[in-house]
Amino acid sequence: FILTIATTFFVGGFSYSISIMTILLAHEMGHYYMSRRNGIPASLPYFLPFPFSPFGTFGAIIKMRGTIMNKKTLFDIGVAGPLSGFIVSIPFIVSGIKMSKVQLITEDMAFLQLGDPLIFKILQHLLIGDIPHGYDIVLHPFGYAGWVGIFVTALNLIPVGQLDGGHIIYAIFGERSRLVSGLSIVLLAILTVFYNPGWLALVIILLIFGMRHPEPLDSETELDGKRKLIALIMLIIFLLSFTPSPFPALKTEKNGGIPI
């Protein structure tokens, strides 16, 4: 925990560190609360430092012991994390955009250019309006933490294997979810070729850990209408959070800033 605070502080100072840690904590505590509510023992979150990276952290995990009884429990646990993380990310995005500067971008500036998820485009338009040609937003650390938060949400909602999206899709489709997982890998491979080669690392990791999902004890009971509606909401959240090219360009010269 302390080491992750240090690595995130190195990336964006105190404002970024406290905000990204809050978002990650919300995500994992969503899983923790829903696990304990369903009688499944779970540890408190373990934060994973990731020095010399754009994020300063590799996220956080909790360890769950015991067996998941049915698809409803699997669905509830899978949904709770990304939903909590997304909700907590939004205030940081809003406050971050409000505190950001619209600045003329020159060739001697150094900045990490970020892709624009749909939720960012919507909030930017509502809060700032159109950005003049040649200008960009130099993003406040709160806004960057919010961007990282919804990026993590999108990654976790990819419907493959042991990701949260894998839990959700298995709870909906059962063994047929392998078709969705296979299609997701193919789409990520297409993104690797045509949009951003950085997706290749995720494809390799997902293939190494596999696309199969362990069955709950009761794999026959289907989800009720309320959970199917929540699943639709999670699909909308994924579409709002995902960007095919998270880091379109990396420029490194003299000055600093993280525009979106």
C-alpha positions as CSV (number, residue, x, y, z in Angstrom):
1,F,0.0,0.0,0.0
2,I,2.7,2.5,1.0
3,L,4.8,1.6,-2.0
4,T,1.9,2.1,-4.3
5,I,1.3,5.5,-2.8
6,A,5.0,6.3,-3.5
7,T,4.8,5.1,-7.2
8,T,1.6,6.9,-7.9
9,F,2.9,10.1,-6.2
10,F,5.9,9.9,-8.5
11,V,3.6,9.9,-11.5
12,G,1.3,12.8,-10.6
13,G,1.9,14.1,-7.2
14,F,-0.4,14.0,-4.2
15,S,-3.6,14.9,-6.1
16,Y,-3.2,12.0,-8.5
17,S,-2.0,9.5,-5.9
18,I,-4.9,10.1,-3.5
19,S,-7.5,10.1,-6.3
20,I,-6.3,7.0,-8.1
21,M,-6.0,5.1,-4.8
22,T,-9.5,6.1,-3.9
23,I,-10.8,4.9,-7.3
24,L,-9.0,1.5,-7.0
25,L,-10.1,1.1,-3.4
26,A,-13.7,1.7,-4.5
27,H,-13.4,-1.0,-7.2
28,E,-12.0,-3.6,-4.9
29,M,-14.2,-2.8,-2.0
30,G,-17.2,-3.3,-4.3
31,H,-16.0,-6.9,-4.9
32,Y,-15.2,-7.3,-1.2
33,Y,-18.6,-6.1,0.0
34,M,-20.5,-8.3,-2.4
35,S,-18.3,-11.3,-1.6
36,R,-18.8,-11.0,2.1
37,R,-22.5,-10.3,1.6
38,N,-22.8,-13.7,-0.2
39,G,-20.9,-15.5,2.5
40,I,-17.6,-15.8,0.6
41,P,-14.5,-15.0,2.6
42,A,-12.4,-12.3,1.0
43,S,-9.3,-10.4,1.9
44,L,-8.9,-6.7,2.0
45,P,-7.4,-5.2,-1.2
46,Y,-3.7,-5.7,-2.1
47,F,-2.4,-2.7,-4.0
48,L,0.1,-3.4,-6.8
49,P,2.8,-0.8,-7.4
50,F,4.0,-0.3,-11.0
51,P,7.0,2.1,-11.1
52,F,8.2,3.7,-14.3
53,S,4.8,3.4,-15.9
54,P,2.2,6.1,-16.9
55,F,-0.1,4.9,-14.0
56,G,2.3,4.2,-11.2
57,T,0.1,1.2,-10.2
58,F,-0.9,-2.2,-11.7
59,G,-4.2,-1.9,-9.9
60,A,-5.3,-3.9,-6.8
61,I,-6.7,-7.3,-6.1
62,I,-8.6,-9.2,-3.4
63,K,-8.3,-12.9,-2.6
64,M,-11.5,-14.8,-2.4
65,R,-11.7,-18.2,-0.7
66,G,-14.6,-20.6,-1.0
67,T,-17.0,-21.7,-3.8
68,I,-19.4,-19.4,-5.7
69,M,-22.8,-21.0,-5.3
70,N,-24.7,-19.8,-8.4
71,K,-24.7,-17.5,-11.4
72,K,-26.5,-14.7,-9.4
73,T,-23.7,-14.6,-6.9
74,L,-21.0,-14.7,-9.6
75,F,-22.8,-11.8,-11.5
76,D,-23.2,-9.7,-8.3
77,I,-19.5,-10.0,-7.4
78,G,-18.4,-9.4,-11.0
79,V,-20.5,-6.3,-11.4
80,A,-19.8,-4.6,-8.1
81,G,-16.2,-3.8,-8.7
82,P,-16.3,-2.0,-12.1
83,L,-19.6,-0.3,-11.3
84,S,-18.2,1.1,-8.0
85,G,-15.0,2.2,-9.8
86,F,-16.8,3.9,-12.6
87,I,-19.1,5.8,-10.3
88,V,-16.3,7.1,-8.1
89,S,-14.2,8.0,-11.2
90,I,-16.9,10.4,-12.5
91,P,-16.5,13.1,-9.8
92,F,-12.7,13.1,-10.4
93,I,-13.2,13.5,-14.1
94,V,-15.6,16.4,-13.7
95,S,-13.5,18.2,-11.1
96,G,-10.3,17.4,-13.1
97,I,-11.7,18.9,-16.3
98,K,-12.9,22.0,-14.5
99,M,-9.4,22.6,-13.1
100,S,-7.6,21.8,-16.3
101,K,-6.1,24.4,-18.7
102,V,-6.8,24.8,-22.4
103,Q,-3.4,25.5,-23.8
104,L,-1.7,26.0,-27.2
105,I,0.3,22.9,-28.0
106,T,3.8,23.6,-29.3
107,E,6.4,21.3,-30.7
108,D,8.8,21.8,-27.7
109,M,6.2,20.5,-25.2
110,A,6.4,17.1,-23.6
111,F,3.1,15.4,-23.0
112,L,1.4,12.0,-22.9
113,Q,-1.5,12.1,-25.3
114,L,-4.5,10.2,-24.2
115,G,-7.3,8.6,-26.2
116,D,-10.8,10.0,-25.7
117,P,-13.4,7.6,-24.3
118,L,-16.9,8.6,-25.1
119,I,-17.6,9.6,-21.4
120,F,-14.7,12.0,-21.6
121,K,-15.9,13.6,-24.8
122,I,-19.4,14.1,-23.4
123,L,-18.1,15.7,-20.2
124,Q,-15.5,17.8,-21.9
125,H,-18.2,19.2,-24.3
126,L,-20.6,19.9,-21.4
127,L,-17.9,21.5,-19.2
128,I,-15.6,23.3,-21.6
129,G,-17.1,23.2,-25.1
130,D,-15.2,22.9,-28.3
131,I,-11.4,23.1,-28.2
132,P,-9.9,25.5,-30.8
133,H,-7.6,23.9,-33.4
134,G,-4.0,23.7,-32.2
135,Y,-5.1,23.7,-28.6
136,D,-5.6,20.9,-26.1
137,I,-6.5,20.3,-22.5
138,V,-3.6,20.0,-20.1
139,L,-5.3,17.7,-17.7
140,H,-5.3,18.2,-14.0
141,P,-4.2,15.1,-11.9
142,F,-7.7,14.6,-10.7
143,G,-8.9,14.3,-14.3
144,Y,-6.0,12.0,-15.2
145,A,-6.9,9.7,-12.3
146,G,-10.5,9.6,-13.5
147,W,-9.2,8.7,-17.0
148,V,-7.2,5.9,-15.5
149,G,-10.1,4.8,-13.5
150,I,-12.4,4.4,-16.4
151,F,-9.6,2.8,-18.5
152,V,-9.3,0.2,-15.7
153,T,-13.1,-0.2,-15.8
154,A,-13.0,-0.9,-19.5
155,L,-10.2,-3.4,-19.2
156,N,-12.0,-5.3,-16.4
157,L,-15.2,-5.4,-18.4
158,I,-13.6,-7.1,-21.4
159,P,-15.6,-10.4,-21.4
160,V,-12.8,-12.9,-21.2
161,G,-11.8,-15.5,-18.6
162,Q,-11.3,-14.3,-15.0
163,L,-11.8,-10.6,-15.8
164,D,-14.9,-9.0,-14.3
165,G,-16.4,-9.0,-17.7
166,G,-15.7,-12.7,-18.0
167,H,-17.6,-13.3,-14.7
168,I,-20.6,-11.3,-16.0
169,I,-20.7,-12.9,-19.4
170,Y,-20.5,-16.4,-17.9
171,A,-23.3,-15.6,-15.5
172,I,-25.4,-14.6,-18.5
173,F,-24.5,-17.2,-21.1
174,G,-22.9,-20.1,-19.2
175,E,-20.6,-22.3,-21.4
176,R,-21.7,-20.3,-24.5
177,S,-19.7,-17.4,-23.1
178,R,-16.6,-19.0,-24.6
179,L,-17.8,-17.8,-28.0
180,V,-18.0,-14.3,-26.7
181,S,-14.5,-14.6,-25.2
182,G,-13.1,-15.9,-28.4
183,L,-14.7,-13.0,-30.4
184,S,-13.3,-10.5,-27.9
185,I,-9.7,-11.9,-28.4
186,V,-10.2,-11.6,-32.2
187,L,-11.4,-8.0,-31.8
188,L,-8.4,-7.1,-29.5
189,A,-6.1,-8.6,-32.1
190,I,-7.7,-6.4,-34.8
191,L,-7.2,-3.4,-32.5
192,T,-3.5,-4.4,-32.1
193,V,-3.0,-4.4,-35.9
194,F,-5.0,-1.3,-36.9
195,Y,-5.1,1.0,-33.9
196,N,-2.5,0.4,-31.2
197,P,0.1,-2.4,-30.9
198,G,-0.1,-2.0,-27.1
199,W,-3.1,-4.3,-27.1
200,L,-0.8,-7.2,-28.0
201,A,0.4,-7.4,-24.4
202,L,-3.2,-7.8,-23.1
203,V,-4.0,-10.4,-25.8
204,I,-0.9,-12.5,-24.7
205,I,-1.8,-12.2,-21.0
206,L,-5.4,-13.3,-21.7
207,L,-4.3,-16.3,-23.8
208,I,-1.8,-17.3,-21.1
209,F,-4.4,-17.3,-18.3
210,G,-7.0,-18.9,-20.6
211,M,-10.5,-18.1,-21.6
212,R,-12.3,-20.8,-19.6
213,H,-14.3,-20.0,-16.6
214,P,-14.9,-22.3,-13.6
215,E,-18.5,-23.3,-13.0
216,P,-20.4,-22.3,-9.9
217,L,-22.0,-25.1,-8.0
218,D,-25.4,-24.3,-9.5
219,S,-24.8,-23.4,-13.1
220,E,-28.4,-24.0,-14.2
221,T,-30.4,-21.2,-12.4
222,E,-30.6,-18.2,-14.8
223,L,-30.4,-14.6,-13.9
224,D,-33.5,-12.6,-13.1
225,G,-34.8,-9.6,-15.1
226,K,-33.2,-7.1,-12.7
227,R,-29.7,-8.5,-13.2
228,K,-30.2,-8.6,-17.0
229,L,-31.0,-4.9,-16.9
230,I,-27.9,-4.3,-14.8
231,A,-25.9,-6.3,-17.4
232,L,-27.2,-3.9,-20.1
233,I,-26.1,-0.9,-17.9
234,M,-22.7,-2.5,-17.6
235,L,-22.5,-2.8,-21.4
236,I,-23.3,0.9,-21.7
237,I,-20.6,1.7,-19.1
238,F,-18.1,-0.4,-21.1
239,L,-18.9,1.5,-24.3
240,L,-18.6,4.8,-22.5
241,S,-15.3,3.8,-21.0
242,F,-13.5,2.0,-23.8
243,T,-11.2,3.6,-26.3
244,P,-9.5,1.7,-29.2
245,S,-6.3,3.6,-28.8
246,P,-5.7,4.7,-25.2
247,F,-2.2,6.2,-26.0
248,P,-2.3,7.5,-29.6
249,A,1.1,9.3,-29.3
250,L,3.9,9.9,-26.8
251,K,5.9,13.1,-27.3
252,T,8.9,13.8,-25.1
253,E,10.7,17.1,-25.2
254,K,11.0,19.8,-22.5
255,N,7.8,20.8,-20.7
256,G,5.2,18.8,-18.9
257,G,1.4,18.2,-19.1
258,I,-1.1,15.4,-19.8
259,P,-3.6,16.6,-22.4
260,I,-6.7,14.7,-23.5
